[in-house]
Amino acid sequence: MNCQQTLHHGQLVPNRLLRGSPQPPGPQAALRFDIYRKVPKDLTQPTYTGAIISVCCCLFILFLFLSELTGFITTEIVNELYVDDPDKDSGGKIDVSLNISLPNLHCELVGLDIQDEMGRHEVGHIDNSMKIPLNNGVGCRFEGQFSINKVPGNFHVSTHSATAQPQNPDMTHVIHKLSFGDTLQVHNVHGAFNALGGADRLTSNPLASHDYILKIVPTVYEDKSGKQRYSYQYTVANKEYVAYSHTGRIIPAIWFRYDLSPITVKYTERRQPLYRFITTVSGRAPPPRSRTLSSPQGGVLSLSTQECLDMSSEVHQRQWHFIKKIFSRGECHSFIPIP
């Protein structure tokens, strides 16, 4: 390297051209306002480190893309609460499905009674019901479909409708199903639509009555096409007791006392809009120095590009520092430092 030359902006320039020749103020000063500056050529050279980072970032971007695609395809269930009667076309009725087994009570003794606060009192309901003998006729399985009014009331399984009352009816039982409204079989909805299903009272006192106190919650399920189905969830509390009056022990029964909640639960199927998916996966990567990430993929690309630039810039600065140390030695006394 000639000592009569100076390192200026990465190039060797004769000192005689720099002495007494001021820099043109106009064009050089205007360059300061360029916010879209080009990357120096010596920072665009491929490196093994950059290749490894690029491959890792491509794999990560592919993972993010597949995650976004899965989220777009998957149906989301959104729930909300509001106060209203959702099924106004039902005529103020709720369909009930009951399936119960009494293994120690004959079928001719089993009956269903329905009462409510509107004055309904029906003993021995038989419409849409079926009695199946169990244990060689010793027991009975009762299956029934009936409707109740949307007012507080009860329905109970008892021997009240029998022509002759037994002395010691055994009310031990197993409840297979008790549901209200349409049957909802949706994978992503885990509600209490059959809260009493599987309730086993076979080890209870045979002469005891059973009270199941139900709080019925109206439920609406709306699919992607906008079709609505109406069902009912319910919470339950129960008690077991032997009842007596002034005439003696009262004949036991299995009571289902219900009341309706004013709160309606609505489940709605939703899918991510197409425009949001396209916007997310096709977001342009911002400039390397920008703090704004327009998409996860663009953010990864921007950060990886910035990392490569920072590493290359570090190598370049170390080379520049080494060259300056050489020039700062005593061999080149005519060196003019240029910032």
MIDO-784241 format. One record per residue (C-alpha): x, y, z; residue number from 1. Coordinates in Angstrom, 2 decimals, m for minus. Each point is the difference from the previous one (the first is absolute). Example, Ala and Ser with C-alpha at 12.3 -4.5 7.8 and 13.67 -1.06 7.14 Angstrom:
# MIDO-784241
        xx        yy        zz   pos
     12.30     m4.50      7.80     1
      1.37      3.44     m0.66     2
This chain:
# MIDO-784241
        xx        yy        zz   pos
      0.00      0.00      0.00     1
      1.40      3.43     m0.99     2
      0.43      2.40      2.94     3
     m0.96      2.87     m2.28     4
     m3.53     m1.44     m0.15     5
     m2.81      0.15      2.51     6
     m2.71     m2.55      0.73     7
     m3.22      1.86     m0.81     8
     m3.40     m1.79      0.09     9
      1.66     m3.39     m0.53    10
      2.17      1.24     m2.94    11
      3.61      1.30     m0.25    12
      0.00      3.60     m1.14    13
      3.15      2.18     m0.60    14
      0.55      2.51      2.79    15
      0.52      2.79     m2.45    16
     m3.59     m0.35     m1.13    17
     m1.29      0.30      3.54    18
      2.10      2.95      1.22    19
     m1.65      3.33     m0.56    20
     m2.90     m1.49     m1.93    21
     m3.17      0.36      2.06    22
     m2.83     m2.49     m0.51    23
     m2.85      1.28     m2.10    24
     m2.61      0.99      2.57    25
     m3.12     m0.29     m2.17    26
     m0.24     m3.62     m1.21    27
      1.78     m1.52      3.02    28
     m2.23      1.81      2.48    29
     m3.14     m1.14     m1.84    30
      1.06     m3.63      0.36    31
     m0.46      0.23      3.77    32
     m3.77      0.03     m0.45    33
     m0.13     m3.36     m1.83    34
     m1.92     m2.35      2.29    35
      0.05     m2.89     m2.52    36
      3.75     m0.45     m0.13    37
      1.52     m2.91     m1.88    38
      1.89     m2.70      1.80    39
      3.78      0.26     m0.61    40
      1.27     m2.54     m2.46    41
      2.45     m1.53      2.45    42
     m2.96     m0.92      2.27    43
     m1.79     m2.02     m2.70    44
      2.62     m2.72     m0.32    45
     m1.37     m3.51      0.80    46
      1.28     m1.67      3.17    47
     m0.48     m3.40      1.61    48
     m1.54      1.67      3.04    49
     m2.48      1.85     m2.16    50
     m0.90     m3.23     m1.82    51
     m0.71     m1.83      3.28    52
     m2.12      2.86      1.30    53
     m1.88      0.18     m3.31    54
     m0.82     m3.72      0.01    55
     m1.18      0.14      3.62    56
     m2.14      3.05     m0.73    57
     m1.56     m1.68     m3.07    58
     m0.92     m3.02      2.12    59
     m1.45      2.25      2.68    60
     m1.97      1.98     m2.59    61
     m1.38     m3.29     m1.37    62
     m1.05     m0.97      3.52    63
     m1.78      3.33      0.48    64
     m1.73     m0.33     m3.36    65
     m1.28     m3.48      0.85    66
     m1.18      1.30      3.38    67
     m1.92      2.82     m1.67    68
     m1.47     m2.46     m2.53    69
     m1.13     m2.32      2.79    70
     m1.59      2.90      1.83    71
     m1.81      1.03     m3.19    72
     m1.37     m3.49     m0.65    73
     m1.00     m0.71      3.61    74
     m3.50      1.04      1.04    75
     m0.15      2.10      3.16    76
     m2.88     m0.21      2.46    77
     m0.90      3.37      1.52    78
     m2.42      0.16      2.93    79
     m2.01      2.90      1.33    80
     m2.66      0.64      2.63    81
     m3.16      2.06     m0.30    82
     m3.44      0.31      1.60    83
     m2.77     m1.18     m2.32    84
     m2.14     m2.97     m0.98    85
      1.81     m1.29     m3.09    86
     m2.66     m2.45     m1.23    87
     m3.10      2.17     m0.27    88
     m1.55     m2.34     m2.55    89
     m0.21     m2.93      2.42    90
     m3.36      1.10      1.39    91
      1.37      0.27      3.52    92
      0.85     m3.73      0.08    93
      3.21     m1.94      0.67    94
      0.49     m3.55     m1.24    95
      1.28     m2.45      2.62    96
      1.63     m3.40     m0.47    97
      0.14     m2.33      3.02    98
      1.54     m3.46      0.25    99
      0.10     m1.59      3.46   100
      0.25     m3.54      1.37   101
     m1.59     m1.22      3.25   102
      1.31     m3.56      0.41   103
     m2.23     m0.83      3.00   104
     m3.36      1.43     m1.06   105
     m2.53     m1.68     m2.32   106
     m0.97      1.80     m3.20   107
     m3.72      0.04      0.88   108
      0.86      2.14      3.02   109
      2.25      2.53     m1.79   110
     m1.55      3.23     m1.23   111
      0.93      3.59     m0.92   112
     m1.80      3.01      1.51   113
      0.39      3.62     m1.18   114
     m0.88      3.20      1.92   115
      0.80      3.70     m0.46   116
     m1.03      3.46      1.17   117
     m2.36      0.50     m2.95   118
     m2.37     m2.51      1.58   119
      1.03     m3.06     m1.94   120
     m0.37     m3.21      2.01   121
      0.28     m3.18     m2.01   122
      0.21     m3.40      1.71   123
      1.18     m3.05     m1.91   124
      1.25      1.63     m3.19   125
      0.17     m2.68     m2.69   126
      0.43      1.85     m3.33   127
      3.30     m0.77     m1.80   128
      1.13     m2.18      2.90   129
      1.08     m3.60      0.30   130
      0.52     m2.44      2.88   131
      2.51     m2.82     m0.43   132
      0.02     m2.83      2.59   133
      3.34     m0.74      1.67   134
      1.26     m2.97      2.04   135
     m2.74     m2.38     m1.15   136
     m2.71      2.56      0.66   137
      1.18      0.98      3.47   138
      1.33      3.37     m1.16   139
     m0.95      2.57     m2.62   140
      1.67      2.39     m2.38   141
     m2.02      3.11     m0.82   142
      0.67      1.99     m3.19   143
     m2.09      3.05     m0.75   144
     m0.22      3.06     m2.25   145
     m2.22      2.82      1.27   146
     m0.17      3.79      0.22   147
     m0.15      2.43      2.90   148
     m1.00      3.65      0.21   149
      2.61      2.72      0.41   150
     m1.03      0.65      3.58   151
      1.22     m1.52      3.29   152
     m1.37     m3.45      0.66   153
      0.92     m3.64      0.44   154
     m0.40     m3.45     m1.49   155
      0.50     m3.13      2.03   156
      0.16     m3.75     m0.35   157
     m2.25     m1.64      2.58   158
     m2.69     m2.59      0.64   159
     m2.75      2.61      0.26   160
     m1.67     m1.18     m3.21   161
     m0.12     m3.66      1.04   162
     m3.39     m1.52      0.71   163
      1.27     m1.45      3.27   164
      2.75      1.64      2.00   165
      2.81     m2.29      1.18   166
      0.91     m0.06      3.65   167
      3.77      0.43     m0.41   168
      0.91      1.20     m3.51   169
      3.73     m0.14     m0.72   170
      1.07      3.25     m1.72   171
      3.66     m0.84     m0.52   172
      0.85      0.94     m3.57   173
      2.50      0.84     m2.69   174
     m0.51      3.04     m2.26   175
      1.28     m0.66     m3.52   176
     m1.09      3.25     m1.58   177
     m1.79      3.22      0.85   178
      0.24      2.71     m2.64   179
     m2.00      3.03     m1.13   180
     m0.50      1.30     m3.52   181
      2.00     m1.13     m3.04   182
      2.92     m2.34      0.48   183
      3.28      1.78     m0.70   184
      2.96     m2.18     m0.91   185
      2.73      2.53     m0.69   186
      3.61     m0.90      0.68   187
      1.10      3.46      1.15   188
     m2.95      0.66      2.30   189
      0.21     m1.66      3.41   190
     m3.17      0.99      1.77   191
     m2.21     m1.59      2.66   192
     m2.66     m1.21     m2.44   193
     m0.37     m3.36      1.76   194
      1.28      0.81      3.46   195
     m1.91     m2.86      1.65   196
      1.03     m2.62     m2.54   197
      1.55     m2.92      1.88   198
     m1.33      0.99      3.43   199
     m0.06     m3.22      2.06   200
     m2.19     m0.25      3.13   201
     m0.11     m3.81      0.28   202
      1.61      0.06      3.43   203
     m2.42      2.57      1.43   204
     m2.70     m0.67      2.57   205
     m2.74     m1.90     m1.91   206
     m2.75      1.92      1.81   207
      1.54      3.44     m0.53   208
     m1.25      2.72     m2.31   209
      2.46      1.79     m2.30   210
     m0.16      3.70     m0.85   211
      1.93      1.29     m3.00   212
     m0.10      3.80     m0.12   213
      0.76      1.21     m3.52   214
      0.91      3.46     m1.29   215
     m0.64     m0.06     m3.76   216
      2.09      2.34     m2.17   217
     m1.18      0.71     m3.58   218
      2.75     m0.68     m2.53   219
      0.30      0.92     m3.69   220
      2.49     m1.50     m2.45   221
      0.52      1.81     m3.32   222
      2.13     m1.67     m2.68   223
      1.96      1.68     m2.79   224
     m3.01      0.03     m2.31   225
     m2.07      1.93      2.56   226
     m2.27     m2.91      0.91   227
     m0.97      0.02      3.67   228
     m0.81     m2.92      2.28   229
     m1.63      0.46      3.40   230
      0.93     m2.09      2.99   231
      0.20      0.35      3.75   232
      2.75     m0.61      2.50   233
     m0.70     m0.41      3.68   234
      1.64     m0.09      3.37   235
     m1.19     m2.41      2.63   236
     m0.08     m0.43      3.78   237
     m1.52     m3.02      1.66   238
     m1.11     m1.25      3.37   239
     m1.28     m3.32      1.35   240
     m2.50     m0.29      2.83   241
     m2.75     m2.11      1.53   242
     m3.16      2.10      0.30   243
     m2.65     m0.36      2.69   244
     m3.36      1.60      0.68   245
     m2.54     m0.24      2.85   246
     m1.39     m3.14     m1.61   247
      3.37     m1.71     m0.29   248
      2.70     m0.40     m2.58   249
     m0.58      1.66     m3.37   250
      0.36     m2.13     m3.15   251
      3.42      0.78     m1.49   252
      0.54      1.46     m3.47   253
      2.77      1.32     m2.27   254
     m0.56      3.75     m0.41   255
      1.47      2.28     m2.65   256
     m0.75      3.58      1.06   257
      1.00      2.57     m2.61   258
      0.22      3.73     m0.50   259
      1.24      1.97     m3.00   260
      2.90      2.42     m0.05   261
     m0.56      3.37     m1.72   262
      3.55     m0.17     m1.42   263
      0.47     m1.56     m3.44   264
      3.31     m1.50     m1.12   265
      0.79      0.25     m3.73   266
      2.73     m1.90     m1.83   267
      0.96      1.25     m3.45   268
      2.28     m1.68     m2.52   269
      2.45      2.45     m1.55   270
      2.91     m0.28     m2.38   271
      2.76      2.54     m0.54   272
     m0.86      2.30     m2.94   273
      1.91     m0.64     m3.22   274
      1.23      3.58     m0.22   275
      1.57     m0.25      3.47   276
      1.79     m3.22     m0.93   277
      1.34      1.53     m3.22   278
      1.07      3.17      1.82   279
      1.79     m2.01      2.67   280
      1.95     m2.36     m2.25   281
      0.83      2.51     m2.75   282
      1.12      2.91      2.19   283
      3.03      1.73     m1.50   284
      3.15     m0.08      2.08   285
      0.86      3.54      1.15   286
      3.39      1.64     m0.51   287
      2.85     m1.47      2.12   288
      0.12      2.97      2.38   289
     m3.77      0.25      0.34   290
     m1.63     m0.87      3.31   291
     m3.34     m0.86     m1.63   292
     m0.77     m3.63     m0.83   293
     m2.91     m0.31     m2.44   294
     m0.24     m3.80      0.39   295
      1.71     m2.82      1.94   296
      1.72     m1.20     m3.17   297
      1.09      3.49     m0.94   298
      1.25      0.57      3.53   299
      2.16     m3.13     m0.05   300
      1.42      0.96     m3.40   301
      0.72      3.52      1.20   302
      1.67     m1.15      3.21   303
      2.10     m2.62     m1.78   304
      1.10      2.56     m2.61   305
      0.91      2.43      2.76   306
      1.99     m2.70      1.80   307
      1.99     m0.80     m3.13   308
      0.67      3.68     m0.60   309
      1.13      0.54      3.57   310
      2.41     m2.93     m0.15   311
      1.42      1.11     m3.36   312
      0.26      3.58      1.23   313
      1.98     m1.21      3.03   314
      2.47     m1.80     m2.27   315
      0.29      3.09     m2.21   316
      0.63      2.26      2.98   317
      2.75     m2.26      1.29   318
      1.67      0.08     m3.43   319
     m0.30      3.78     m0.13   320
      1.46      0.30      3.52   321
      2.94     m2.20     m1.01   322
      0.75      2.16     m3.07   323
     m0.15      3.18      2.09   324
      2.48     m1.48      2.46   325
      2.39     m0.64     m2.87   326
     m0.32      3.60     m1.18   327
      0.48      1.32      3.51   328
      3.50     m1.46      0.22   329
      3.06      2.10     m0.68   330
      0.51     m1.21     m3.59   331
     m2.48      2.45     m1.56   332
      0.53      3.47      1.47   333
     m2.00      1.68     m2.75   334
     m3.20     m1.82      0.91   335
     m2.96      2.36      0.28   336
     m2.83     m1.57      2.01   337
     m3.30      0.25     m1.76   338
     m3.15     m0.80      2.01   339
